Structures are given as structure tokens and as C-alpha cells.
Amino acid sequence: MEMTMEHTTTEVMNDDQRTKIIRREVQLASKEIRAKYPFLQHQNAIGFFIFSFSIAMIVLSAVLYLQGTIGVIAVVLSVAFWTSLLHELEHDLIHYMYFKKNKFMHNLMMLGVWVFRPMTINPWFRRDLHFHHHRTSGTKTDIEERGVTNGETWGFRRFITTADILLGGVLRGNIIRKDIIEAVKNGELPKEQALVFKKVKMYGMMPFTLALYFVWYFFLAHYALHFISDIFNLGYQSPAIIEAQFKWINPLVAILILPNLFRMFSLHFITSNMHYYGDVELGNVMQQTQVLNKWYFLPFQLFCFNFGSTHAIHHFVVNETFYVRQMTASKAHKVMQEQGVRFNDVASFLRANRFMKAS
């Protein structure tokens, strides 16, 4: 009789109740891990150490490359890995997890994680996008996730814009703009929020992002012209003044641009596919994300710090640091699985990230 009653209670439990159970168990796991390792209480110091050490390793990788000690592949992989930690720090900083009461240190870290990941949106602008993402995850106005291809059918366009946020903005900007206008008209989005989106679009990529994408496109065009010329024996030669620029462009691409594009592809591939889109009930955390932790996601996870395995935990408990989520993941996954959070729903890749499975 006792087993029957427990089964019945589970059956009638709604998503809000399941969310509360997951949230409670994850918070308990975090509390236990902090009690076990008292040094975790020094959150500001830990955050600044990761920040400083990651930047030091990026600089070291760049120096070794410029000295000829390591090659292009080594510097790309190294910088991509260390900047993935800076991305996690940026995410925590957006949620005010480090130096909340020390504006100078907080903003110094915000600037640092942007300068060393300069092909991303200004993090102060991104903060508003991210908070809105938590409020509206999976809906048409979730600009943060839609900006990295969430909800699109997989094909060539999604593939080439998974890392390239500037090209993605050009190709899908008009569709998103129409959805925002419609949402405002329908009362689904405050006009003030739409104006914030407009400011992000106008200023969020200035100055670093736009400048580096210009260098990247110039780099691609230059070598594409030479490649085509060689194939068809056209004898094309760049003017000397252009050739001279590649003394600094080639190292910049190897040290900063390629690693960040590679890292962003890994991150955006994972995040755009672990978030559901389009048929998600507003505010229902159970429908917002899945966990991607199969072995074949490892090549991507290495360069987004296991994001696919742990980010869904963040949707249930927002105010926990990324490294503690790694430490509590096994317990969190257990309760999430028990309560019905999906794991490795790779079929959703073919459903354009829709939550509902095809009947």
C-alpha cells in the first residue's frame, strides 16, 4: 500500500513541484560540498585566481607561439581551453557572484573576460540579455539563445553561424526583429525591453568584436583570392601594403581569433542544442533544458568547460558558481533524472530544438 501511494503521488506531481524538489536537492548538495571544503567560502579569491591564472596561461601560450616553441594547433587549443574558463567566469560575474560589493574589482574582471574573449558581446550589455533569457527561456524573445542558433533547423546556414555571431546577426536579424515587434504589439514584451535589445544590437559589438570580425573577414578574403588564383593560374598578387599587414594579422588570427571562434563553436553548438525552443511553457524550468553528457559530446565539452553536462543545473539553482556545479553534478543529475529532466535527447537536434517529440 505504501509503494502504491508513493507511486500515485509521483504521478500527480506537476512540473512546479518537481522543480522545487530538484532545487532543494541541488542546494543541499552545494551546502554539503561547501561544508566539506571550507576554502570554497572564499569565493572572490577563487574567482580572481581562476581569472588571473587563465589570463597568464593565455599570455604564456601567445609568447610560446611567437617564439616558435609551439605551433598553430597548440596555441589554438590552449587559448580556446583557457578562454572557456573566462566564459564561465563571465557568466558568474553577470550573476554578481564575485566582488558584488567591490565595483572596481567586479568591473575589472568583467573587462578582463571580455578583452581576452573579444569576439563576444560586451558583458555589461549581455547581463540584461541573460537575465531576460532566464525569464523567457525557450520563447521568441529569448534573444541570447536565438542569437547562437537555438531553434533553427540544422543546415549549412546554422553551421556557419554557430560561431560567427556577426554573420548570424546579419542573416537572422530581420526575423528576430519582426518577432520582437510582434511581441511588443501582443503585450508579451515591454517596450522598454525591446529598446534595450536595440541598444545591444547597435553598441554591443563595439569596439572589439566588430574590429576583430573585420580582420577575420579580411584574412579569409585575402587567402581565398590567393587560393582561387593558384587553382586557375590567374597570377594574382596582393599589393605590397596589404601583404605587409599580415605580419601582425597572421599572429592575431592564430593567438586570438581562431581560438575564440573554435571555442564559440563548441559552446554555441552545445548551448543551442541543450536549450529547448518554441513550444516551451513560459517559466517552466523542467522544459527549458536537457543534459548533454554522452561521451561523444566530449570534444565540445572540453572547450566550454563541460557546459552541456552542468548548465541545466544552473537553470534550477541560479546563484551557484560554475566550479561548484561541477562538484555537485553527480548528485544533481541523479535527482534531475528521477524527476524527469531529459538527458541526451539528441533527436531534438532534428526537431529544431522543439521540446515536444513528434507523434
C-alpha positions in Angstrom: 0.0 0.0 0.0 2.8 2.4 0.9 4.5 1.8 -2.5 1.2 2.4 -4.3 0.6 5.7 -2.5 4.2 6.9 -3.3 3.8 6.0 -7.0 0.4 7.8 -7.1 2.0 10.9 -5.5 4.7 10.9 -8.1 2.3 10.5 -10.9 0.2 13.6 -10.0 3.2 15.7 -9.2 3.4 18.7 -11.6 6.5 20.4 -13.0 6.5 23.1 -10.4 6.7 20.5 -7.7 9.4 18.6 -9.5 11.4 21.9 -9.9 11.2 22.6 -6.2 12.4 19.0 -5.4 15.4 19.4 -7.8 16.2 22.9 -6.5 16.1 21.7 -2.8 18.4 18.7 -3.5 20.9 20.7 -5.6 21.1 23.4 -2.9 21.6 20.7 -0.3 24.4 19.2 -2.3 26.0 22.6 -2.7 25.8 23.2 1.1 27.3 19.8 1.8 30.3 20.4 -0.6 30.9 23.8 0.9 30.9 22.3 4.4 33.3 19.6 3.3 35.7 22.1 1.6 35.8 25.3 3.7 38.1 27.0 1.2 35.0 27.3 -1.1 33.8 30.1 1.1 36.5 32.3 -0.3 34.5 32.8 -3.5 36.0 36.2 -4.5 39.6 34.9 -4.1 38.8 31.7 -6.1 37.2 33.7 -8.9 40.1 36.1 -9.1 42.7 33.2 -9.0 40.9 31.4 -12.0 40.7 34.8 -13.8 44.4 35.6 -13.2 45.7 32.1 -13.9 43.7 31.7 -17.1 44.9 35.0 -18.5 48.5 34.1 -17.5 48.2 30.8 -19.5 46.7 32.7 -22.5 49.7 35.1 -22.5 52.2 32.3 -22.0 50.6 30.4 -24.9 50.9 33.5 -27.1 54.5 34.1 -26.1 55.5 30.5 -26.8 53.8 30.7 -30.2 55.5 33.9 -31.1 58.9 32.4 -30.1 58.2 29.4 -32.3 58.1 26.9 -29.4 54.6 25.8 -30.1 52.7 25.6 -33.4 49.3 27.0 -34.5 47.3 23.9 -33.4 48.8 24.0 -29.9 48.1 27.7 -29.4 44.6 27.5 -30.7 43.7 24.6 -28.4 45.4 26.1 -25.4 43.8 29.6 -25.8 40.4 28.0 -26.5 40.6 26.0 -23.3 41.6 28.9 -21.0 39.1 31.3 -22.6 36.4 28.7 -21.8 37.1 29.3 -18.1 36.9 33.0 -18.7 33.4 32.4 -20.3 32.3 30.6 -17.2 33.7 33.4 -15.0 31.8 36.0 -17.2 28.6 34.1 -16.6 29.1 34.0 -12.9 30.0 37.7 -12.9 26.8 38.5 -14.8 25.0 37.0 -11.8 27.2 39.1 -9.4 28.9 36.1 -7.9 32.3 37.8 -7.5 33.1 41.1 -5.8 29.5 42.2 -5.7 30.3 44.9 -3.1 33.6 45.9 -4.8 32.6 47.7 -8.1 36.2 48.3 -9.1 37.3 44.6 -8.9 34.0 43.4 -10.3 34.3 45.7 -13.4 38.0 44.9 -13.7 37.1 41.2 -14.1 34.2 42.0 -16.4 36.6 43.9 -18.6 39.3 41.2 -18.5 37.0 38.4 -19.5 35.8 40.5 -22.5 39.3 41.6 -23.6 40.6 38.1 -23.8 37.3 36.9 -25.5 36.9 39.9 -27.7 34.6 38.4 -30.3 31.7 38.3 -27.9 29.1 40.8 -26.9 30.0 43.4 -24.3 29.3 41.6 -21.0 27.6 44.6 -19.4 25.1 44.5 -22.3 24.9 40.8 -22.1 23.8 40.9 -18.5 20.4 42.2 -19.5 20.1 39.6 -22.3 21.0 36.9 -19.9 18.5 37.9 -17.2 15.9 38.1 -19.9 16.9 34.6 -21.0 16.1 33.2 -17.6 12.7 34.9 -17.6 11.8 33.8 -21.1 13.9 30.8 -21.9 12.7 28.9 -25.0 10.4 31.7 -26.3 10.7 34.0 -29.3 12.1 36.9 -27.2 15.0 34.8 -25.8 17.5 36.8 -27.9 20.5 35.4 -26.1 19.9 31.8 -27.2 18.3 32.7 -30.6 21.5 34.7 -31.3 23.5 31.5 -31.2 21.1 29.5 -33.5 18.8 27.9 -30.9 15.5 26.9 -32.5 16.8 26.7 -36.1 16.8 23.8 -38.4 20.2 22.3 -38.8 21.8 23.0 -42.2 24.6 25.0 -43.8 23.4 28.4 -42.5 23.1 27.2 -38.9 26.5 25.6 -39.2 28.4 28.6 -40.5 26.7 31.0 -38.0 27.2 28.8 -34.9 30.5 30.5 -34.1 30.0 33.7 -36.1 27.6 35.9 -34.2 28.1 38.9 -36.5 27.2 36.9 -39.6 24.4 35.3 -37.7 23.0 38.7 -36.7 23.0 39.7 -40.4 21.3 36.6 -41.6 18.7 36.2 -38.9 18.4 39.8 -37.6 15.3 40.7 -39.7 13.4 37.6 -38.5 14.2 38.3 -34.8 13.4 42.0 -35.2 9.9 41.1 -36.6 9.3 38.7 -33.7 10.3 41.4 -31.2 7.9 44.0 -32.8 5.1 41.4 -32.7 5.8 40.5 -29.1 5.6 44.2 -28.1 2.3 44.6 -30.0 0.8 41.5 -28.3 1.9 42.7 -24.9 4.3 39.8 -24.5 7.3 42.1 -24.2 7.6 45.5 -22.5 8.6 48.3 -25.0 11.5 49.2 -22.6 13.0 45.7 -23.0 12.7 46.0 -26.8 14.6 49.3 -26.7 17.4 47.5 -24.6 17.6 44.9 -27.4 18.0 47.7 -29.9 20.9 49.2 -27.9 22.6 45.9 -27.6 22.3 45.4 -31.4 23.8 48.9 -32.0 26.5 49.0 -29.4 27.1 45.5 -28.0 29.8 44.6 -30.5 31.8 47.8 -30.3 34.7 48.2 -30.4 36.5 44.8 -30.1 34.0 42.5 -31.7 33.4 44.5 -34.9 37.2 45.2 -35.3 38.2 41.6 -35.0 35.5 40.3 -37.3 36.7 42.8 -39.9 40.2 41.4 -39.5 38.9 37.8 -39.8 36.9 38.5 -43.0 39.8 40.4 -44.5 42.1 37.4 -43.6 39.6 34.9 -45.2 39.1 37.1 -48.4 42.9 37.5 -48.8 43.7 33.8 -48.7 40.6 32.9 -50.7 41.8 35.1 -53.5 45.2 33.6 -53.5 43.8 30.1 -53.3 41.5 30.7 -56.3 44.3 32.4 -58.2 46.6 29.3 -57.7 43.9 26.9 -58.8 43.2 28.8 -62.1 46.7 30.1 -62.6 45.5 33.7 -62.5 48.8 35.1 -61.2 47.1 37.3 -58.6 49.5 39.2 -56.3 48.3 41.3 -53.4 49.7 44.9 -53.2 52.8 45.2 -51.0 50.9 47.3 -48.5 48.4 44.5 -48.0 51.0 41.8 -47.7 52.8 43.8 -45.0 49.7 43.8 -42.8 49.8 40.0 -42.5 52.9 40.3 -40.3 50.5 41.2 -37.5 47.3 39.7 -38.9 48.5 36.1 -39.0 49.7 36.0 -35.4 46.5 37.8 -34.2 44.4 35.2 -36.0 46.4 32.3 -34.5 46.5 33.7 -31.0 43.1 35.3 -30.6 40.6 35.0 -33.4 40.8 31.3 -34.3 40.9 30.1 -30.7 37.8 32.2 -29.9 35.9 31.1 -33.0 36.7 27.4 -32.2 35.7 27.9 -28.5 32.5 29.7 -29.5 31.5 27.0 -32.0 31.9 24.4 -29.2 29.9 26.4 -26.7 27.2 27.5 -29.1 26.8 24.0 -30.5 26.2 22.7 -27.0 24.1 25.5 -25.6 21.9 26.0 -28.6 21.1 22.3 -28.6 20.7 21.8 -24.8 18.1 24.6 -24.6 14.7 23.8 -25.9 12.8 26.4 -28.1 9.4 27.2 -29.5 6.9 25.0 -27.6 8.2 25.6 -24.1 5.8 26.7 -21.4 6.9 30.2 -20.2 8.6 29.9 -16.8 8.6 26.1 -16.8 12.2 25.2 -15.9 11.6 21.5 -16.5 11.1 22.2 -20.2 13.9 24.7 -20.7 16.9 22.5 -20.9 18.2 19.0 -21.2 21.5 17.5 -20.0 24.1 16.5 -22.7 26.7 14.3 -21.2 27.3 11.4 -23.5 30.9 10.6 -24.4 30.6 11.8 -28.0 30.0 15.4 -26.7 33.4 15.4 -25.0 35.3 17.2 -27.8 32.9 20.1 -27.5 32.7 19.9 -23.7 36.5 20.3 -23.4 36.2 23.8 -24.8 33.1 25.0 -23.0 34.1 23.6 -19.6 31.5 20.7 -19.5 28.7 23.2 -20.2 26.3 20.6 -21.7 26.5 18.5 -18.5 26.2 21.2 -15.9 24.4 24.3 -17.3 20.9 22.7 -16.9 21.7 22.7 -13.1 22.1 26.5 -13.3 18.5 26.9 -14.5 17.3 25.3 -11.3 19.8 27.0 -8.9 21.0 30.2 -10.4 23.3 31.6 -7.7 26.0 28.9 -7.7 29.4 29.2 -9.2 30.4 27.1 -12.2 33.1 25.1 -10.3 30.7 24.1 -7.5 28.2 22.9 -10.2 31.0 20.6 -11.5 31.5 19.2 -8.0 27.8 18.6 -7.3 26.9 17.4 -10.8 26.6 13.7 -9.9 24.0 14.3 -7.2 22.2 16.9 -9.2 22.0 14.6 -12.2 20.5 11.9 -10.1 17.6 13.9 -8.8 17.1 15.6 -12.1 16.8 12.2 -13.8 14.4 11.0 -11.1 12.2 14.0 -11.6 12.1 13.7 -15.4 14.6 16.2 -16.8 15.7 14.8 -20.2 19.2 13.5 -20.8 20.8 13.3 -24.2 17.7 13.9 -26.2 19.7 14.1 -29.4 16.5 13.6 -31.5 15.8 17.3 -30.6 18.6 18.3 -32.9 16.4 17.1 -35.8 13.3 18.9 -34.3 14.9 22.3 -34.4 15.2 22.0 -30.6 11.5 21.7 -30.0 10.5 20.2 -26.7 7.6 18.1 -27.9 8.5 14.9 -29.6 7.0 14.2 -33.0 3.9 12.0 -32.6 
